């Protein structure tokens, strides 16, 4: 009897300047779902808000938030931009993070939260941008609750993203001796009627003082 596979949804969030990294992450998730996940009896599905949430009347973020609430892993990517105010929070990323953080505090288990921050420039006397100021404030706010990942550039991000997603699969899946046994065949079985045959679903325990890991 085939084992039922464990379904996991990854919501990938970020502002416009990391759109290319979001696309790369979704492709990576799709690749892991094909190559690695069957060996561990699970399925990995990546989603994002833009272009996935149903269009229609109403506050745009309200149409995205149900996808956030139903995810098993929330991945946020922050570079130099922090997004636009939503009417509830200073940016969509903040509103989405606060939703999953509240859920995590409530359940103590899910969703998992994984944040990537591009290395910030050194503080200078000159005036900093609104986005940079918000990012610094956000990092200070979550430093005691979350262990995040710092990256230097796009290639470094991709390397770290692979490592973190593989670690997620290994922590949530269970090794299957024969990966084929983990696949539940959803195709209806049609047989010709015969004499006897009727017709016919973290706390920050380590890392740097500012809450990051390298």
Backbone as CSV, one residue per row, in Angstrom:
resi,resn,N_x,N_y,N_z,CA_x,CA_y,CA_z,C_x,C_y,C_z
1,UNK,0.861,-1.196,0.000,0.000,0.000,0.000,0.894,1.242,0.000
2,UNK,0.767,2.121,-0.991,1.611,3.315,-1.050,1.398,4.219,0.153
3,UNK,2.489,4.828,0.650,2.382,5.782,1.741,1.856,7.113,1.228
4,UNK,1.026,7.755,2.037,0.538,9.081,1.668,1.663,10.089,1.866
5,UNK,1.892,10.928,0.872,2.973,11.899,0.972,2.555,13.084,1.832
6,UNK,3.535,13.692,2.494,3.293,14.848,3.357,3.427,16.118,2.536
7,UNK,2.377,16.921,2.484,2.349,18.129,1.667,2.860,19.323,2.463
8,UNK,3.803,20.081,1.894,4.351,21.265,2.544,4.331,22.438,1.570
9,UNK,3.804,23.579,2.039,3.747,24.784,1.219,4.731,25.821,1.737
10,UNK,5.521,26.389,0.830,6.505,27.415,1.170,6.049,28.738,0.568
11,UNK,5.811,29.736,1.421,5.452,31.074,0.942,6.724,31.906,0.897
12,UNK,7.044,32.462,-0.280,8.268,33.244,-0.466,7.893,34.717,-0.613
13,UNK,8.408,35.554,0.290,8.036,36.965,0.343,9.249,37.850,0.104
14,UNK,8.968,39.071,-0.373,10.039,40.041,-0.567,9.558,41.211,-1.399
15,UNK,10.324,42.303,-1.363,9.982,43.501,-2.131,10.413,43.340,-3.593
16,UNK,10.151,44.390,-4.389,10.393,44.316,-5.829,11.851,44.060,-6.180
17,UNK,12.781,44.535,-5.362,14.191,44.414,-5.727,14.733,42.995,-5.568
18,UNK,13.965,42.093,-4.953,14.414,40.705,-4.840,13.515,39.770,-5.643
19,UNK,12.784,40.325,-6.578,11.875,39.500,-7.375,12.628,38.369,-8.082
20,UNK,13.824,38.677,-8.602,14.594,37.647,-9.303,15.031,36.535,-8.349
21,UNK,15.272,36.870,-7.091,15.632,35.852,-6.107,14.423,35.016,-5.708
22,UNK,13.257,35.653,-5.680,12.023,34.905,-5.403,11.783,33.879,-6.505
23,UNK,11.953,34.307,-7.763,11.772,33.392,-8.899,12.763,32.233,-8.806
24,UNK,14.032,32.535,-8.485,15.045,31.484,-8.350,14.675,30.507,-7.242
25,UNK,14.149,31.042,-6.133,13.770,30.192,-5.010,12.612,29.270,-5.375
26,UNK,11.630,29.793,-6.089,10.504,28.965,-6.508,10.958,27.850,-7.444
27,UNK,11.922,28.156,-8.320,12.467,27.119,-9.209,13.221,26.058,-8.408
28,UNK,13.967,26.504,-7.406,14.699,25.571,-6.561,13.741,24.654,-5.816
29,UNK,12.671,25.228,-5.286,11.676,24.432,-4.573,11.073,23.369,-5.495
30,UNK,10.761,23.781,-6.735,10.198,22.834,-7.699,11.189,21.717,-8.005
31,UNK,12.483,22.061,-8.092,13.496,21.050,-8.353,13.644,20.070,-7.204
32,UNK,13.653,20.587,-5.978,13.752,19.712,-4.810,12.530,18.804,-4.699
33,UNK,11.374,19.327,-5.090,10.157,18.528,-5.033,10.248,17.318,-5.959
34,UNK,10.932,17.492,-7.084,11.071,16.390,-8.037,12.196,15.421,-7.656
35,UNK,13.325,15.977,-7.186,14.529,15.164,-7.015,14.700,14.598,-5.604
36,UNK,14.506,15.449,-4.585,14.811,15.048,-3.216,13.598,14.615,-2.407
37,UNK,12.508,15.348,-2.538,11.358,15.122,-1.654,10.770,13.716,-1.718
38,UNK,10.659,13.076,-2.899,10.081,11.728,-2.912,10.836,10.738,-2.026
39,UNK,12.150,10.927,-1.886,12.951,10.042,-1.047,12.589,10.182,0.423
40,UNK,11.965,11.315,0.779,11.608,11.561,2.169,10.096,11.634,2.370
41,UNK,9.363,11.088,1.421,7.923,10.950,1.576,7.175,12.255,1.704
42,UNK,7.641,13.298,1.002,6.977,14.588,1.119,6.942,15.316,-0.217
43,UNK,6.122,16.344,-0.262,5.996,17.185,-1.444,6.179,18.636,-1.018
44,UNK,6.900,19.404,-1.824,7.202,20.798,-1.515,6.619,21.678,-2.617
45,UNK,5.801,22.650,-2.216,5.166,23.542,-3.192,5.473,24.984,-2.814
46,UNK,6.037,25.749,-3.743,6.355,27.142,-3.503,5.282,28.065,-4.041
47,UNK,4.929,29.095,-3.285,3.945,30.083,-3.725,4.444,31.472,-3.365
48,UNK,3.910,32.456,-4.045,4.175,33.851,-3.729,2.864,34.603,-3.818
49,UNK,2.823,35.796,-3.244,1.573,36.545,-3.247,1.240,37.124,-4.605
50,UNK,2.189,37.835,-5.195,1.941,38.516,-6.461,1.724,37.509,-7.579
51,UNK,0.599,37.630,-8.252,0.316,36.751,-9.377,-0.333,35.438,-8.983
52,UNK,-0.459,35.176,-7.675,-1.066,33.933,-7.211,-2.383,34.206,-6.497
53,UNK,-2.388,35.237,-5.649,-3.608,35.591,-4.941,-4.695,35.983,-5.941
54,UNK,-5.940,35.600,-5.689,-7.017,35.927,-6.625,-7.243,37.428,-6.737
55,UNK,-7.357,37.916,-7.966,-7.614,39.336,-8.191,-9.063,39.657,-7.838
56,UNK,-9.311,40.911,-7.529,-10.674,41.309,-7.209,-10.699,42.524,-6.311
57,UNK,-11.897,42.931,-5.921,-12.086,44.115,-5.099,-11.620,43.848,-3.677
58,UNK,-11.023,44.869,-3.066,-10.598,44.739,-1.679,-9.137,45.094,-1.502
59,UNK,-8.721,45.249,-0.256,-7.335,45.580,0.036,-6.437,44.470,-0.496
60,UNK,-5.452,44.803,-1.337,-4.625,43.755,-1.957,-4.006,42.785,-0.960
61,UNK,-3.491,43.291,0.156,-2.831,42.404,1.108,-3.806,41.413,1.732
62,UNK,-5.082,41.807,1.842,-6.088,40.892,2.388,-6.292,39.673,1.487
63,UNK,-5.973,39.819,0.214,-6.134,38.712,-0.714,-4.904,37.797,-0.716
64,UNK,-3.800,38.311,-0.188,-2.565,37.531,-0.099,-2.460,36.800,1.237
65,UNK,-2.937,37.427,2.308,-2.734,36.900,3.656,-3.237,35.470,3.888
66,UNK,-4.347,35.028,3.254,-4.737,33.624,3.451,-3.657,32.640,2.995
67,UNK,-2.903,32.998,1.956,-1.800,32.144,1.509,-0.696,32.101,2.561
68,UNK,-0.488,33.237,3.223,0.522,33.316,4.275,0.110,32.445,5.460
69,UNK,-1.150,32.553,5.863,-1.637,31.819,7.040,-1.600,30.306,6.840
70,UNK,-1.714,29.856,5.604,-1.795,28.412,5.355,-0.446,27.787,5.022
71,UNK,0.637,28.559,5.025,1.934,27.998,4.639,2.553,27.201,5.789
72,UNK,3.453,26.282,5.433,4.199,25.497,6.415,5.572,26.109,6.675
73,UNK,6.103,26.806,5.681,7.392,27.488,5.803,7.269,28.864,5.167
74,UNK,7.596,29.906,5.937,7.594,31.277,5.433,9.039,31.691,5.188
75,UNK,9.350,32.053,3.932,10.685,32.511,3.575,10.614,33.982,3.170
76,UNK,11.293,34.844,3.914,11.337,36.262,3.585,12.738,36.642,3.119
77,UNK,12.805,37.397,2.022,14.086,37.844,1.477,14.110,39.368,1.517
78,UNK,15.091,39.925,2.209,15.180,41.376,2.369,16.525,41.856,1.847
79,UNK,16.470,42.830,0.941,17.706,43.404,0.401,17.780,44.877,0.765
80,UNK,17.588,45.762,-0.208,17.700,47.204,0.054,16.346,47.903,0.099
81,UNK,15.288,47.221,-0.352,13.950,47.787,-0.306,13.103,46.994,0.673
82,UNK,12.074,47.669,1.206,11.248,47.020,2.221,9.777,46.994,1.842
83,UNK,9.473,47.393,0.619,8.091,47.347,0.174,7.314,48.605,0.511
84,UNK,6.003,48.549,0.279,5.132,49.717,0.429,4.142,49.517,1.580
85,UNK,3.674,50.600,2.187,2.677,50.491,3.260,1.419,49.773,2.776
86,UNK,0.816,49.005,3.653,-0.375,48.230,3.285,-1.659,48.789,3.877
87,UNK,-1.539,49.806,4.717,-2.701,50.300,5.430,-2.782,49.712,6.821
88,UNK,-2.036,48.621,7.045,-1.966,47.976,8.347,-0.533,47.995,8.874
89,UNK,0.425,47.786,7.983,1.839,47.745,8.352,2.638,48.631,7.398
90,UNK,3.910,48.869,7.746,4.752,49.745,6.918,5.123,49.078,5.600
91,UNK,4.951,47.755,5.511,5.215,47.058,4.249,4.492,45.717,4.258
92,UNK,4.328,45.146,3.053,3.705,43.837,2.955,4.519,42.767,3.655
93,UNK,5.848,42.871,3.548,6.714,41.888,4.199,6.517,41.893,5.706
94,UNK,6.417,43.093,6.296,6.195,43.204,7.742,4.853,42.595,8.116
95,UNK,3.805,42.926,7.366,2.481,42.394,7.696,2.468,40.874,7.602
96,UNK,3.105,40.335,6.558,3.155,38.886,6.381,3.962,38.225,7.499
97,UNK,5.093,38.833,7.847,5.910,38.269,8.922,5.151,38.267,10.243
98,UNK,4.466,39.353,10.553,3.737,39.434,11.815,2.647,38.369,11.894
99,UNK,2.033,38.048,10.757,1.001,37.003,10.733,1.607,35.659,11.105
100,UNK,2.713,35.286,10.433,3.296,33.966,10.700,3.956,33.924,12.074
101,UNK,4.513,35.052,12.531,5.120,35.080,13.869,4.058,34.861,14.941
102,UNK,2.887,35.480,14.765,1.790,35.280,15.725,1.323,33.822,15.723
103,UNK,1.245,33.218,14.518,0.851,31.815,14.428,1.871,30.917,15.106
104,UNK,3.146,31.239,14.899,4.213,30.433,15.511,4.157,30.527,17.033
105,UNK,3.944,31.727,17.554,3.841,31.886,19.011,2.638,31.122,19.558
106,UNK,1.567,31.079,18.777,0.342,30.420,19.220,0.491,28.906,19.239
107,UNK,1.084,28.342,18.181,1.194,26.889,18.063,2.476,26.339,18.674
108,UNK,3.544,27.153,18.684,4.828,26.679,19.171,5.563,25.789,18.188
109,UNK,4.949,25.536,17.011,5.549,24.608,16.049,5.561,25.142,14.623
110,UNK,4.430,25.557,14.133,4.332,25.965,12.735,3.678,27.332,12.625
111,UNK,3.942,28.045,11.535,4.875,27.677,10.464,6.329,27.920,10.853
112,UNK,7.229,27.251,10.130,8.644,27.566,10.271,8.889,28.926,9.609
113,UNK,9.845,29.682,10.131,10.128,31.015,9.603,11.607,31.100,9.264
114,UNK,11.895,31.510,8.032,13.272,31.618,7.559,13.441,32.964,6.862
115,UNK,14.274,33.826,7.425,14.514,35.150,6.853,15.946,35.262,6.363
116,UNK,16.094,35.868,5.180,17.399,36.158,4.598,17.553,37.675,4.499
117,UNK,18.655,38.200,5.007,18.948,39.627,4.901,20.249,39.827,4.129
118,UNK,20.193,40.707,3.104,21.448,41.104,2.477,22.247,41.922,3.484
119,UNK,23.551,41.731,3.502,24.405,42.463,4.424,24.170,43.963,4.289
120,UNK,23.936,44.626,5.399,23.675,46.057,5.391,24.983,46.839,5.302
121,UNK,24.952,47.998,4.645,26.153,48.843,4.618,26.457,49.365,6.014
122,UNK,27.710,49.688,6.245,28.104,50.219,7.542,27.368,51.524,7.830
123,UNK,27.014,51.716,9.102,26.317,52.949,9.490,27.216,54.158,9.248
124,UNK,26.638,55.202,8.678,27.371,56.427,8.396,26.594,57.618,8.924
125,UNK,27.282,58.747,9.004,26.642,59.951,9.528,25.608,60.512,8.565
126,UNK,25.775,60.223,7.285,24.850,60.775,6.305,23.453,60.182,6.482
127,UNK,22.490,60.878,5.961,21.093,60.456,6.110,20.856,59.121,5.424
128,UNK,20.213,58.188,6.116,19.923,56.884,5.528,18.537,56.904,4.908
129,UNK,18.315,56.003,3.948,17.021,55.933,3.283,15.955,55.398,4.224
130,UNK,14.691,55.651,3.885,13.568,55.132,4.680,13.643,53.620,4.762
131,UNK,13.911,52.962,3.634,13.937,51.506,3.618,15.034,50.959,4.529
132,UNK,16.214,51.540,4.443,17.320,51.061,5.261,17.031,51.250,6.743
133,UNK,16.412,52.363,7.078,16.047,52.604,8.471,15.028,51.575,8.958
134,UNK,14.030,51.255,8.115,13.014,50.267,8.490,13.625,48.879,8.645
135,UNK,14.566,48.553,7.772,15.207,47.235,7.845,15.982,47.099,9.152
136,UNK,16.730,48.146,9.502,17.497,48.104,10.751,16.583,47.982,11.962
137,UNK,15.462,48.705,11.938,14.512,48.630,13.048,13.894,47.237,13.138
138,UNK,13.599,46.661,11.987,13.003,45.327,11.948,13.965,44.280,12.506
139,UNK,15.221,44.362,12.112,16.222,43.422,12.614,16.365,43.517,14.135
140,UNK,16.340,44.755,14.643,16.454,44.926,16.103,15.234,44.323,16.807
141,UNK,14.065,44.483,16.173,12.827,44.015,16.810,12.775,42.496,16.925
142,UNK,13.312,41.789,15.939,13.170,40.330,15.920,14.408,39.595,16.434
143,UNK,15.470,40.347,16.797,16.755,39.722,17.142,16.656,38.729,18.296
144,UNK,15.740,38.941,19.240,15.647,38.061,20.398,14.757,36.847,20.153
145,UNK,14.056,36.820,19.011,13.128,35.723,18.739,13.556,34.826,17.589
146,UNK,14.375,35.341,16.679,14.595,34.628,15.425,16.070,34.600,15.047
147,UNK,16.509,33.456,14.565,17.854,33.310,14.018,17.740,33.418,12.506
148,UNK,18.271,34.473,11.927,18.140,34.679,10.487,19.457,34.389,9.785
149,UNK,19.467,34.576,8.444,20.634,34.303,7.624,21.033,35.563,6.875
150,UNK,22.293,35.962,6.967,22.832,37.087,6.202,23.490,36.569,4.929
151,UNK,23.309,37.293,3.825,23.990,36.913,2.580,24.664,38.140,1.969
152,UNK,25.728,37.891,1.195,26.520,38.975,0.616,26.007,39.448,-0.735
153,UNK,25.655,38.496,-1.606,25.214,38.823,-2.958,24.276,37.729,-3.442
154,UNK,23.843,37.829,-4.707,22.859,36.878,-5.228,23.359,35.439,-5.204
155,UNK,24.606,35.227,-5.596,25.145,33.874,-5.627,25.244,33.292,-4.223
156,UNK,25.655,34.119,-3.279,25.729,33.666,-1.895,24.343,33.297,-1.385
157,UNK,23.350,34.100,-1.743,21.977,33.786,-1.340,21.557,32.419,-1.860
158,UNK,21.822,32.154,-3.146,21.399,30.887,-3.738,22.047,29.700,-3.039
159,UNK,23.329,29.833,-2.680,24.019,28.763,-1.965,23.357,28.506,-0.606
160,UNK,23.101,29.586,0.126,22.496,29.449,1.447,21.060,28.944,1.359
161,UNK,20.349,29.378,0.330,18.956,28.961,0.153,18.878,27.451,-0.082
162,UNK,19.779,26.922,-0.905,19.826,25.478,-1.141,20.050,24.743,0.176
163,UNK,21.035,25.201,0.955,21.352,24.549,2.221,20.157,24.555,3.178
164,UNK,19.491,25.709,3.284,18.392,25.834,4.235,17.182,24.999,3.817
165,UNK,16.879,24.960,2.517,15.725,24.185,2.059,15.983,22.684,2.198
166,UNK,17.204,22.256,1.906,17.527,20.842,2.088,17.412,20.475,3.576
167,UNK,17.905,21.363,4.444,17.791,21.117,5.881,16.327,21.005,6.298
168,UNK,15.457,21.823,5.697,14.031,21.761,6.011,13.450,20.408,5.609
169,UNK,13.787,19.961,4.392,13.281,18.673,3.922,13.751,17.549,4.842
170,UNK,15.023,17.558,5.209,15.562,16.499,6.062,14.914,16.503,7.450
171,UNK,14.550,17.697,7.938,13.962,17.785,9.278,12.489,17.401,9.297
172,UNK,11.811,17.555,8.175,10.370,17.307,8.143,9.995,15.974,7.505
173,UNK,10.864,15.452,6.654,10.544,14.218,5.951,11.020,12.990,6.711
174,UNK,10.622,11.835,6.217,11.057,10.551,6.770,11.569,9.712,5.608
175,UNK,12.779,9.178,5.754,13.410,8.445,4.658,12.536,7.279,4.205
176,UNK,12.389,7.174,2.892,11.617,6.094,2.296,12.574,5.206,1.510
177,UNK,12.605,3.924,1.854,13.538,3.011,1.185,13.314,2.997,-0.314
178,UNK,12.072,2.901,-0.709,11.721,2.938,-2.130,10.856,4.168,-2.366
179,UNK,11.423,5.271,-2.967,10.651,6.509,-3.157,9.336,6.301,-3.875
180,UNK,9.262,5.282,-4.739,8.016,5.049,-5.476,6.885,4.725,-4.519
181,UNK,7.225,4.100,-3.383,6.187,3.731,-2.422,5.572,4.940,-1.739
182,UNK,6.260,6.106,-1.807,5.760,7.306,-1.138,4.765,8.074,-1.981
183,UNK,4.588,7.672,-3.233,3.716,8.405,-4.142,2.338,7.770,-4.136
184,UNK,1.350,8.558,-3.784,-0.028,8.079,-3.809,-0.594,8.349,-5.194
185,UNK,-1.000,7.328,-5.888,-1.545,7.468,-7.232,-2.954,8.021,-7.144
186,UNK,-3.130,9.252,-7.670,-4.431,9.902,-7.631,-5.275,9.586,-8.874
187,UNK,-4.732,8.789,-9.817,-5.452,8.489,-11.055,-6.513,7.432,-10.811
188,UNK,-7.773,7.705,-11.163,-8.816,6.703,-10.960,-8.496,5.413,-11.703
189,UNK,-8.706,4.286,-11.070,-8.483,3.002,-11.710,-9.763,2.582,-12.428
190,UNK,-9.667,2.425,-13.754,-10.840,2.070,-14.560,-10.650,0.641,-15.062
191,UNK,-11.582,-0.217,-14.747,-11.512,-1.598,-15.198,-12.812,-1.963,-15.900
192,UNK,-12.688,-2.826,-16.838,-13.884,-3.279,-17.537,-14.722,-4.126,-16.590
193,UNK,-16.030,-3.874,-16.564,-16.888,-4.666,-15.673,-16.799,-6.152,-15.990
194,UNK,-16.722,-6.970,-14.972,-16.711,-8.414,-15.143,-17.741,-9.047,-14.246
195,UNK,-17.681,-10.321,-14.120,-18.693,-11.007,-13.299,-18.701,-10.557,-11.850
196,UNK,-17.493,-10.211,-11.289,-17.426,-9.812,-9.893,-16.969,-8.369,-9.740
197,UNK,-16.937,-7.601,-10.860,-16.435,-6.226,-10.833,-17.519,-5.266,-11.271
198,UNK,-18.153,-4.510,-10.360,-19.197,-3.553,-10.755,-18.581,-2.395,-11.508
199,UNK,-19.336,-1.742,-12.401,-18.821,-0.567,-13.110,-18.587,0.545,-12.109
200,UNK,-17.934,0.936,-12.752,-17.661,1.985,-11.828,-17.805,3.446,-12.343
201,UNK,-6.939,13.520,-0.221,-5.340,14.731,0.752,-3.203,14.700,1.734
202,UNK,11.503,29.647,16.695,12.950,29.486,17.037,13.554,30.613,17.889
203,UNK,13.546,30.002,18.436,14.248,31.023,19.266,15.689,31.182,18.825
204,UNK,16.309,32.265,19.174,17.680,32.539,18.771,18.645,31.914,19.780
205,UNK,18.984,30.634,19.552,19.851,29.915,20.489,21.324,30.017,20.134
206,UNK,21.635,30.709,19.045,23.037,30.823,18.658,23.198,31.928,17.678
207,UNK,24.360,31.961,16.988,24.579,32.970,15.975,25.212,34.210,16.560
208,UNK,25.218,35.255,15.757,25.819,36.499,16.173,24.936,37.246,17.155
209,UNK,25.486,38.251,17.790,24.716,39.002,18.781,23.517,39.693,18.172
210,UNK,23.603,40.016,16.879,22.475,40.713,16.250,21.421,39.755,15.736
211,UNK,21.598,38.455,15.986,20.592,37.497,15.595,20.863,36.800,14.281
212,UNK,21.993,37.061,13.620,22.253,36.496,12.307,23.163,35.299,12.399
213,UNK,23.166,34.502,11.319,24.140,33.438,11.172,24.789,33.594,9.828
214,UNK,25.976,33.046,9.692,26.722,33.155,8.437,26.942,31.775,7.863
